[in-house]
Amino acid sequence: MPGKKLSVDDAVQKLLTLSNDIELRKVLKKQEEARVDNAFSLIAHGSTRANMRTYLGFLRLVNGKMGLYGVVLCALLVPTVLLLFKDSERLELATCMEARKQELVKKQLQAVEHTYTSKCKYYNFIAIAKLTTNKTSPPLS
């Protein structure tokens, strides 16, 4: 799948499918766990690589619109898919996700999000707190 560009509608449909699959399975597959782990690690530690900064920016945008549930879902979608989108498409995807939040966020997805935010020994919660509150520095006067 990496390398194949999806439309925004296809990406939203894929996210809905992933959310439903997780609800039915009750667990993440090993590869999915690794993607979620990498996304939360990126949030906590950042990256100097340009493409990862783009991905991190998107994760922050989704978090602001949907919360960390959206971050989990986006991690499952595979970063390459998101990086193939233009900025306007990533913004559209985040907006579509927010509009369909009730369909996307399932009970099991909430449990996955809770598990990852509870792993204090792996993540820097100051970074996640900054991400969650989406605080920016006030302008200097």
C-alpha positions in Angstrom: 0.0 0.0 0.0 2.7 2.6 0.7 3.4 4.4 -2.5 -0.2 4.3 -3.7 -1.9 7.6 -3.4 -5.4 7.5 -1.9 -8.0 10.2 -2.3 -9.2 11.9 0.9 -12.5 10.0 0.7 -10.6 6.7 0.3 -8.5 7.6 3.3 -11.5 8.4 5.4 -13.1 5.1 4.4 -9.9 3.2 5.2 -9.9 4.9 8.7 -13.5 3.8 9.2 -12.6 0.2 8.2 -9.5 0.2 10.6 -11.6 1.5 13.5 -14.3 -1.2 12.9 -11.6 -3.9 12.6 -10.0 -2.9 15.9 -13.4 -2.9 17.5 -14.1 -6.4 16.3 -10.6 -7.8 17.0 -10.2 -6.1 20.4 -6.4 -5.9 19.9 -3.9 -4.3 17.5 -1.7 -6.4 15.3 2.0 -6.3 16.0 2.6 -4.1 13.0 -0.2 -1.7 14.1 1.3 -1.6 17.6 4.6 -0.6 16.1 3.1 2.2 14.1 1.2 3.6 17.1 4.3 3.3 19.2 6.3 5.2 16.6 3.6 8.0 16.3 3.6 8.5 20.1 7.4 8.5 20.2 7.5 11.1 17.4 5.0 13.2 19.4 7.2 12.9 22.5 10.6 13.4 20.9 10.0 15.2 17.6 12.2 14.6 14.5 14.8 16.5 12.5 13.8 14.7 9.3 11.6 17.0 7.1 9.1 14.3 6.2 8.6 13.3 9.8 8.1 16.9 10.8 5.3 17.0 8.2 3.8 13.8 9.7 4.2 15.3 13.2 2.4 18.5 12.1 -0.4 16.4 10.8 -0.6 14.3 14.0 -0.8 17.6 16.0 -3.6 18.9 13.7 -5.6 15.7 14.1 -5.1 15.7 17.8 -6.4 19.2 18.0 -9.5 18.3 16.1 -10.2 14.7 17.4 -7.9 14.0 20.3 -5.4 11.2 20.6 -7.9 8.7 19.2 -7.3 10.4 15.9 -3.5 10.1 16.3 -3.9 6.3 16.9 -6.0 6.0 13.7 -3.6 8.0 11.6 -0.7 5.9 12.8 -2.6 2.9 11.6 -3.1 4.4 8.2 0.7 4.4 7.6 2.7 7.6 7.5 3.6 7.2 3.8 0.0 7.5 2.8 -0.3 10.7 4.6 3.0 12.1 3.3 1.8 11.6 -0.3 -1.0 14.1 0.3 -0.6 17.7 -0.4 -1.0 20.1 2.5 -4.5 21.0 1.4 -5.5 17.3 1.3 -4.1 16.7 4.8 -6.1 19.6 6.1 -9.2 18.2 4.3 -8.6 14.8 5.8 -8.3 16.1 9.3 -11.6 18.1 8.8 -13.4 15.0 7.4 -12.1 13.0 10.4 -13.5 15.6 12.8 -16.8 15.6 11.0 -17.1 11.8 11.3 -15.6 11.5 14.8 -18.7 9.7 16.1 -18.2 7.0 13.5 -14.5 6.7 13.9 -14.0 6.6 17.6 -15.1 3.2 19.0 -14.8 1.8 22.5 -11.8 -0.4 21.7 -10.0 2.6 20.0 -10.4 4.5 23.2 -8.8 1.6 25.1 -5.9 1.6 22.7 -5.4 5.3 23.1 -5.5 5.0 26.9 -3.0 2.2 26.8 -0.5 4.3 24.9 -1.0 7.4 26.9 -0.5 5.3 30.1 3.0 4.1 29.0 4.8 6.7 31.0 8.1 4.9 30.8 8.1 5.1 27.0 6.8 8.6 26.4 7.6 12.1 27.5 4.2 13.2 28.9 5.3 16.9 29.0 5.4 16.7 25.2 2.1 14.9 25.0 0.5 17.4 27.4 1.8 20.3 25.2 0.3 18.4 22.2 -3.0 17.8 23.9 -3.4 21.4 25.1 -2.0 22.7 21.7 -0.3 25.6 23.6 1.8 28.0 21.7 4.1 30.6 23.0 2.6 34.1 23.4 4.0 36.7 21.0 6.7 38.9 22.4 5.6 42.5 22.7 
